[in-house]
Amino acid sequence: MQLAVAAMLVAAYGQYEQGQTQKKIYGAQAQAAQQQADFQAQQVEMQGRTEAIRARNEGLKTLTNINRTISTVRARAGAGAIDPFGGSAGSLQTYALREGYTEFDISQENAKLAQSSAGFQANIYRYSGQQNANIMRASGDAAARAGMYQAIGTAGQAGMMYYSAGGPSTSKYSLMPGTNTNSIPNYGVG
């Protein structure tokens, strides 16, 4: 009987430890989920910066092309003995400037859009990672509580089994203090 009670107490301790181990596992998974989400967020932000730089470079190319176009119009007009700043040559330059700056503005807006959408996506990754980590931590806490409750239940069953079998020894020569019902003095510990 005492062996069975001892086995149940050991099982109770094992249940408690299992709950604590599950909590640690969930905690590690939560940390890994958060780190992965942070890594994904950093990647998205880097891609956004790269896209923004590419868009800005496109804008710079557009400005360079505007300068080339205007220079070409002026050179050809001057070579043809036409006023390079007036008439159709001036109109061509004005048109090139207007279209070029429109393209340049679009490229600058694309750069801003790339960075802001990357920041938005990065925040989604971070939030999602944080939520997953919180869920895993809560699962770990629940596993720890479940292990503790199972351990308490098993220990309670062991106690009930022990006392239903007669509890502490009732032998008249018992060494357990307070259990001697005989007139022989109790020399037990305590």
N, C-alpha and C positions, 0 to 999 in steps of 0.2 A: 504494500500500500504506500509506504513512504517513498519507495522508488518511483511509483506512478506519479505521486505528488511532485517529487523533485523533477521528473521529466516534464511535467506540465509547466513548472516554473521556468525551466530551461527553454521550453517552447515559447513561453510568454516573452522572455528576454529576446529570443530570436525574432519574434514578431515585431517587437519594438525596434530592434536593430535594422530589420528589413525596411521598416518605414523610414528610418533615418537615412538608410542607404538610398532609397528611392528619392528622398528629398535632395540628396547630394547629386544624384544623377540628373534630376530635373533642373537643378541649379546650374549644372555644367551645360546642359542642353540650352538653357535660357541664355547663358553667357555666349555660347557659340552662335545662337540665332541672332543675338544683338550684334556680335562682331561681324557676322555675314551681312546683315542689313547695313551696317556702317560701311563695310567694304563696297557693297553694291552702290550705296549712296555716293561714295567717293568716286567710283568709276563713272557714274552718270554725270557728276559735276565736272569731272575731267573731260568727258566727251562734250559736255556743253561748252566748256572753255575752248576746246579744240575747234568746235563748230563756230563759235563766236570769232575766233582768230581767223578761220577760213573766210567767214563772211566779211570781216574787216579788210582782209587782204584783197578780196574781190572788189571792195569799194576803192581801195588804193589803185588797183589795176584800172578801174573805170576812170579815175582821175588822170592816170597816166595816159589812157587812150583819148581822153578829152584834150589834153595838151597836144598830143600827136595830131589829132584831127584838126585842131585850130591852127597849129603850125603848118600843116599841109595846105589848108585852105589859104592861109596868108601867103605862103611861098608861091603857090600856083597863081594866085591873084596878082601878086607882085611881078611874077615872071611874064604874065600876060598883059602887063601894063594896065591892070585894073586896080582901083582903090581897094586895098586889102581889108579896110575897116568899114566900108559902106556898101550899099547895094546888095547884090546877091551874095557876095563874099561875107559881108557882115551878117546877113540873114542866116547863112550856113553856120557861122560861128555861134550865133545866138541859139540856133536849133541844137547844135552839138552840146553847148553848155547846159541847156534846159534838160535834154534827154540824159546827159551824163550825170548831172546832179540828182535827177530823179532816181537813176540807177544806184548812185552812191547812197542816197537816203534809204533806199530799200535795203541795201546791203547792211547799213548800220542798224536798221530795225530788225533785220534777220539776226544780227549778232546779239542784240538785246533779247530777242525772243528765244534764241538758243540757250542763252544763259538762264533766263527766267524759267523756261520749261525744264531745264536740267535741275535747277534748284527745287522746283516743285516736285519733280519725280524723286529727287533725293530725299525730300521731306517725307514723301509717301513711303519710301523704303525704310527710313528711320522709324517712322510711326508704326509701320507694320511690324518691324523687328522688335520694337519696344512692346507692342501688344502681345506678340508671340512669346516674348520673354516673360511678360507678366503672367500669361496663362500657364506657362511651364512652371514658374515659381509657385503659383497658386496650386498647381497640381502636386508639386513637391510638398507643400505645406499640408495639403489634404492627405497625401500618402503617409506623411509623418504622423498626422493625427489618427489616421486609420490604424496604423501599426501600433500606436500607443493604446487605442481603444481595444484592439484585439488582444494586446498583451494584458490589459486590465481584465478583460473578460476571461482569458485563459487562467490568469492568476486567481480570479474569483472562483472559477470552476475548481481549481486545485484546492482552494480553501474550503469550498463546500464539500468536496470529496473527502478531505481530511477530517472535517468535523462530522460528516455523516457516518464515517467509519469509527467514530468514537472519540475523535479529537485527540488531545494529548493522552498519553498512556495513563490508564487508571489503575495500574497495578499497585498493590498496597506497598510495594517496595520501590516505588517510582523515585527517580532522582529529580524529577521536574518540580520546581517549587509550586506550592499551592494546590497540588493535585493529589496529595496523600489524604485518603479518607480514613486511614487507620490511626490508631492511637500511638503507633510507632513514630517517633519524632522524624521529621523530614530533614535530612542532612544535605539536601540538594543545594545547588549553586544558587546564590541570590539572597 
